[in-house]
Amino acid sequence: MIIGLLQIVQTSQATTATFEIQRLEQEKLAVGAQVGQLEAEVASLSSLARIEGEAKRLGLVKPQSVQAVEVNVPVEEAGLDQLPTRYSAEEQQAEETKQDTALWRDLLGLLPFN
């Protein structure tokens, strides 16, 4: 009797899980369709012809002339180095050499013929 009840409970749970999976798959398909529609809408809204048409509708016109302004600002040499010195390649190499040398000397000191 208990085995029969367990089988019924398992079958019920499996059926419920199957329905939930089907519902989620349908929801996934619906969301995928929405994404496709939104992508198509973005593509149509971002076309150059549409933007130009919308600009004309709003009364915008192309500029008569274009002016370019060049600004030269002196930069201080000290302001160029933004990284701390511990991150510079030269500092790292010097630190590695210093560590290697210290280790090498320590190993040489352990040799019996010194």
C-alpha positions as CSV (number, residue, x, y, z in Angstrom):
1,M,0.0,0.0,0.0
2,I,2.8,2.4,0.9
3,I,4.6,1.6,-2.3
4,G,1.5,2.4,-4.3
5,L,1.1,5.8,-2.5
6,L,4.8,6.6,-3.2
7,Q,4.3,5.8,-6.9
8,I,1.2,8.0,-7.0
9,V,3.1,10.9,-5.3
10,Q,6.1,10.5,-7.7
11,T,3.8,10.4,-10.8
12,S,2.0,13.5,-9.6
13,Q,5.3,15.3,-9.0
14,A,6.6,14.3,-12.4
15,T,3.4,15.4,-14.1
16,T,3.6,18.8,-12.3
17,A,7.2,19.2,-13.3
18,T,6.4,18.4,-16.9
19,F,3.6,21.0,-17.0
20,E,5.9,23.6,-15.5
21,I,8.7,22.8,-18.0
22,Q,6.2,23.2,-20.9
23,R,4.9,26.5,-19.5
24,L,8.5,27.8,-19.1
25,E,9.3,26.7,-22.7
26,Q,6.3,28.5,-24.0
27,E,7.2,31.6,-22.0
28,K,10.8,31.4,-23.4
29,L,9.4,31.3,-27.0
30,A,7.1,34.3,-26.3
31,V,10.0,36.3,-24.8
32,G,12.2,35.3,-27.8
33,A,9.5,36.6,-30.2
34,Q,9.3,39.9,-28.2
35,V,13.1,40.2,-28.5
36,G,12.9,39.7,-32.2
37,Q,10.2,42.4,-32.5
38,L,12.2,44.8,-30.4
39,E,15.3,44.2,-32.5
40,A,13.4,44.9,-35.7
41,E,12.0,48.1,-34.2
42,V,15.4,49.3,-33.1
43,A,16.7,48.6,-36.6
44,S,13.9,50.6,-38.2
45,L,14.2,53.5,-35.8
46,S,17.9,53.8,-36.2
47,S,17.9,54.0,-40.0
48,L,19.4,57.2,-41.4
49,A,16.4,57.9,-43.7
50,R,14.0,57.7,-40.7
51,I,16.2,60.0,-38.6
52,E,16.4,62.5,-41.4
53,G,12.7,62.4,-41.9
54,E,12.1,62.9,-38.2
55,A,14.5,65.8,-38.1
56,K,12.7,67.5,-41.0
57,R,9.3,66.9,-39.3
58,L,10.7,68.7,-36.2
59,G,11.9,71.6,-38.3
60,L,15.6,70.9,-37.9
61,V,17.9,72.0,-40.8
62,K,21.5,71.2,-41.7
63,P,24.0,73.8,-40.5
64,Q,25.2,76.4,-43.0
65,S,28.8,76.2,-41.9
66,V,30.9,74.3,-39.5
67,Q,33.5,75.8,-37.2
68,A,36.3,73.9,-35.6
69,V,38.0,75.2,-32.5
70,E,41.4,73.8,-31.5
71,V,42.4,74.2,-27.9
72,N,46.0,73.8,-26.8
73,V,46.5,73.3,-23.1
74,P,50.1,72.9,-21.8
75,V,50.5,69.7,-19.8
76,E,52.9,69.5,-16.9
77,E,55.5,66.7,-17.1
78,A,54.8,65.7,-13.5
79,G,51.1,65.2,-14.3
80,L,51.8,62.6,-17.0
81,D,52.8,59.8,-14.7
82,Q,49.5,58.6,-13.2
83,L,50.6,55.2,-12.1
84,P,52.3,54.7,-8.7
85,T,55.9,53.7,-9.1
86,R,55.4,50.2,-7.8
87,Y,53.5,49.4,-11.0
88,S,56.1,50.7,-13.4
89,A,58.0,48.0,-15.4
90,E,61.4,49.3,-14.3
91,E,60.5,49.2,-10.6
92,Q,59.1,45.6,-10.9
93,Q,62.2,44.4,-12.7
94,A,64.4,46.0,-10.1
95,E,62.4,44.3,-7.3
96,E,62.6,40.9,-9.1
97,T,66.3,41.2,-9.6
98,K,66.8,42.2,-5.9
99,Q,64.7,39.2,-4.7
100,D,66.5,36.8,-7.1
101,T,69.9,38.1,-6.0
102,A,69.1,37.8,-2.3
103,L,67.9,34.2,-2.8
104,W,70.9,33.3,-4.9
105,R,73.3,34.7,-2.3
106,D,71.4,32.8,0.5
107,L,71.8,29.5,-1.5
108,L,75.5,30.1,-2.1
109,G,76.0,30.7,1.6
110,L,74.6,27.3,2.4
111,L,77.2,25.5,0.2
112,P,80.0,23.8,2.3
113,F,83.0,25.0,0.3
114,N,82.4,28.7,1.1
